[in-house]
Amino acid sequence: MKKHIYIFFLLISIASFSQSVKIEHTPSKKMAFQNGEWLKFRMSYSNFLNAGYSTISVKNTSNKGKEAFHITGTGKSTGLVSLFFKVKDDYQTFIYKESLKPYRFIRKIDEGGYTKDKEIFFDYDKKEATVKNYKHNTESKHPISDEIQDILSSLYCLRNQNLNSLEEGQELQLQMFFDQEINNFKLQFLGREIIKTKFGKIKTLAFRPMVQAGRVFKEQESVTIWVSDDDNKIPLKIKASLAVGSLRADLDAFKGLAHPFNIIFDN
């Protein structure tokens, strides 16, 4: 079960394939999210074992006179899983509203005794990221680009893209700074699909990351992500075949959406 909550946050924000679509870092006037949005996801392992819950929330804040969002993602193991492997993860990003770029990122995790306590500060004038490792009391500096994202801000940057004209096979791509290095991630668009959820049937956009096969994932095309095909673009379902078993995340509860949640009710 180690790192399954981390995998969830990674999967809702990344991926890869062919014809690319440039990510726009100037947000649309019609934002896909707002202050007060809160999403809760149920995690299950191998389709039957409840592995835990994750939540992501958005609050207003400011930095150096600029309006910003403070986004917090938490994960916690529950039930049988928690008896033999406890997980408690805390991810936080602070992003400017005008650009959706992060200026601060926090990662505090405890996964069965495996811990990390890091904070990253992004300086776009110097094009530099300062990583503070509180566990080992170290500090390091790393070069970044003007379009860098962190693991959590990536989701909100992607959600705010205009996806109406996407065609099957096209991809979204962005640069993510994680574990003290820049990673190039891409997300292939599979097409539009109606899926069943606990809330009813919902129109979705399906995406597939090209992940690295091996220790964590079974093969490169192991992951599928569905997001709502509306102005919210919230993640609804994630399925991943792992090297051992499978992982699934389903939207379990929500509040504070910026736009109507379009549910198709059966007659």
Secondary structure as GFF3:
##gff-version 3
##sequence-region A 1 267
A	DSSP	alpha_helix	4	11	.	.	.	ID=ss1
A	DSSP	beta_strand	20	22	.	.	.	ID=ss2
A	DSSP	beta_strand	38	45	.	.	.	ID=ss3
A	DSSP	beta_strand	49	63	.	.	.	ID=ss4
A	DSSP	beta_strand	66	77	.	.	.	ID=ss5
A	DSSP	alpha_helix	79	84	.	.	.	ID=ss6
A	DSSP	beta_strand	87	96	.	.	.	ID=ss7
A	DSSP	beta_strand	102	111	.	.	.	ID=ss8
A	DSSP	beta_strand	114	123	.	.	.	ID=ss9
A	DSSP	beta_strand	128	133	.	.	.	ID=ss10
A	DSSP	beta_strand	138	143	.	.	.	ID=ss11
A	DSSP	beta_strand	148	149	.	.	.	ID=ss12
A	DSSP	alpha_helix	153	159	.	.	.	ID=ss13
A	DSSP	beta_strand	171	178	.	.	.	ID=ss14
A	DSSP	beta_strand	181	197	.	.	.	ID=ss15
A	DSSP	beta_strand	200	209	.	.	.	ID=ss16
A	DSSP	beta_strand	223	228	.	.	.	ID=ss17
A	DSSP	beta_strand	235	241	.	.	.	ID=ss18
A	DSSP	beta_strand	246	255	.	.	.	ID=ss19
###
